[in-house]
Every structure is written in C-alpha cells, then in structure tokens.
Amino acid sequence: MRFLSFLFVTIVSAGIIFLQGCEAPLQTPAESSGFEDITHYDQIISFCRDAAGKSDLLEMEVFGQSAEGRDLVVMKASNDQAGLPEEEKIRILMFAQQHGNEQSSKEGSLLLIREIANGEFDHWFKDIELYIVPQVNPDGGEENRRANAQGFDLNRDHVVQEAPETRALHSLFRQWMPHVTIDVHEYFPYRDAWAEFGGYKQFDVQVGVTTNINIDHQLQQYSLTETLPWIEQHLAAEGYTFHNYLVGPPPSEGITRHSTIDINDGRQSFGILNTMSFIYEGINGRDRYLDQLEHRSMGQLEAMIAMMDFMQINRREVVVMVNDSREQLKHGNAKGTVAIQTDYVRSGEPLFMPLKSFSTGADTVVQVDNYHPLVEPVVVTERPLGYLIPGEDHQLIEWLSLHDILTEEQLPGEVNVYAYQLAESGPEKGETPPKTQIHIDQEMNNYVYVSSAQLHGSFLSLTLEPHSDIALGRHQNFAYLLEGVTHYPVYRVESAE
Ligand SMILES: [Zn+2]
C-alpha cells in the first residue's frame, strides 16, 4: 500500500514536470470552455496574471477600481530590449467592454493577450507599445448588463465623468498619451424594427472613425481612406465581413449615418485631443450573450490584429500626424474656429447596404437614399483666447482638474472679457446668444483663467460655450450654469486687438 501511494505521487509529479517542459500554449477561459461560457471577472484577473508570467513582453497593472470595488486591469505589451527608443514608438490603447452586455469585445481582447503571451506577434513590439484594457466595466460585465453598477452608460460619460471607470480610463490615457485608441463594442442587429423591415445587418465587425469635425481633418481622412480599407481586406482574407460603422433605424424609418458627433463617448473624447481614434462594433449574439460567441470573438481578434499590423507598418506617418496636430492645439493655432453646433447631412450619393434576409437568410442589398454620411457646421464660434471660470464654483473647478485642464491665475495681457446674456428658455438651436462686455481687472477677483492654447482647446469651446450641442450646462449636474441666470457665469476672453 505504501509502495503504491509512493508510485502514484511520483507519476503525478512527473506529469507536472512534463507539462511545464512542454510550455502548453495559454488559452483564455472562454476558449477552454469551448466558448460555452464567457470569461468571468475572477478568471480575467488570473488569466492576465498567467499571461504576464508567461511572456516577458507583458505586464499587468491595476489602474483603478469599479463602482463595486473590482480592480480595473490593463495589460501593457512592449519590448524595451529591442527596436526603437520608447519615444519613437507608436502607443496604442485598446479598451473593451464599456458596455457589460457586449461580451465578445472582452473575449477578443483576451484572445489578443493570449496570442501575445504565446509569442505569435513578437515582431510588433519593436515599434509598438500596446495597452489593452480587456474590461472597462467589470460590474456590468458580470451581470451581462450595459450600464455600470451606478446605472451610468459609461460610453456617454466621457465629458462629465461621473463613473470611477471613466475617470480611471482617462487618467490611464493621460499617463501614456497614446497616439491611437480603439474602443471595442458590439452592436445588436436583431431588433423587431429590422425584422419587420425584412433584413438585418450582418457585418462581423464594423469600424467607425472620428466624426466630430473639430478633430484634425487629416487624422479622420487618413483613418477613413487608409486604415479602414486595410482592416476590411484583412478581415475578408480571414473570412469575416466588415463595414464602416453605420448607425440608424431601418432605412424606411429615418436617417442612416455614421457614429455620433458628440464628444462624450470613448472614441471622440480622445479624438478631440487629436488622437487617431476608432470604435469597433462586433456583431452581438441573438441572445446578447453566448450565441455564436466563438465566431464573434474571433472576428474581433482578427480586426485587432489588422489594426496592429497597419499601425506597425504606418507607424512613422501616424506618429507625426498625431504629434503635429496636438502641437497645433497646444499653441492655440489649430484652427481659428470651433464648430459648436453641427448636423449630419447627405453627400448626394445613396448607400448600397448589404443585408441578410430575416426569412430566408439570403444576402441582399438595399439602396438607402436617406444616407447622411457627412457632418456640417451649424454654429461656429471664433476660438477665444480662453475662458474665465468663477473660482467659487467648486464643481466646475473639480471638473477642470478631472480632465487635467491647465488653469492660470493671470490674464494674458490686454484682453476683452464678455458674458453671454441668456434668455430664460436657454439658447435655441442655430442661435448665438448676445454678449456684453464685462470689466475684470488683472487681479481677476476670484476667477480662474483657462487658456484655449492647450490640448483641450477645442474640448473647452465645445463644453463651455453655452449654446454648444454638448455644452456642460446641458448635463443635469451642471444645469445651474444655464438655468435661472441672465448672464452665463463662464466668461469668454478675447484679444483686445
Ligand atoms: Zn457598446
């Protein structure tokens, strides 16, 4: 008996030694389950730890906590030993599952981490530093729920930043200042309205570029004409379908356009700082959970690989474009104007939208005449020198510091200061409220000066002009800026010349 148990122990230890010597390739937890289950929060943490242990290229860091206190983790992939000095590399931030019920965004990111850990893409890291946040919203992810634990839609919280998850993501961004961001989601094509229409979109991955027209035009055009076709080609070669991200109801019921022009989402909030930003929208399952999870996750993975390949090949061009356009923002001479109200407009060309028939599953193409792919300015404002913020408005001051917006104690020389006069109903669409000149001496009497000549220059006009589409005062937390006041309390500072 004693002999037998000794033998048993020996065999077990030999087995362990054998497995270690074999360097079994890492698998994601969903993958190990045959995609019968998602990767749950605890498994993400242990998987990331294993991946970091397996590869010298990978490091795991905790960069914040969710509303319910779960750690938010980022995997950093880089190679300090090879290739370019750090400052010449292209930095890419990929973040997934802001919406907890979009599981393949996280699973695709974990598969990418698995590929890196298994040494499949070592060559990327002579040129690239990559940060992957596999799950921005762990509390929602565990419940397969869109919102975070406080009920916030994180992808509408990037301006006000009420949620700890959004705040943490933005401080991560500022710490590394990536040139490129990729915000990974899923779209749900199976709504009743589409069933009634007869067909639904069945693109494995849709990718959207920035649409706010205050973002550097060259960055947007380059993404559209260079990056997207590359991703499409890669996906096609791997057997996945692609489209430039389309938003809207069935074509008979309203306009079809590209993604929102507002800067409160993940893509545009980084885009407005002249980051080359993208949104990925993989196809969700019919059950919004496990249906087709493997195919969905592999599609996301392939789209991520395509982006990484593209960015490695075009590293030099992209880094220069992003750095130059950010310098222009910092010097306040990016553009003389900011379009604070904009609209989606037609290009004149119809869209031929490939759809899948609900009844037969056959491929079909629908001509969409109500296609509004372009964005045009409705109200434009001259970029001011800056703004004066009342020093006693602690909420506003805290908001500035949340965004790392630079403030100054002194006005920049000879200036004119104006206050907007507001009607009780607030600013109307298409209108610019009248303004009156205000006397402020150099002491500024408890005002804080915020210059437009900083990375947040366009962001400031978009959020602080009272008649902007995305004015801070339109958010309930800041409604006091617009309601019940005759003068808008944030003043415009213009050159006296
Ligand atoms: Zn989403």
Residues whose N, C-alpha, C, O or C-beta is under 5 A from the ligand:
A	BS01	ZN	H99 E102 H185 E186
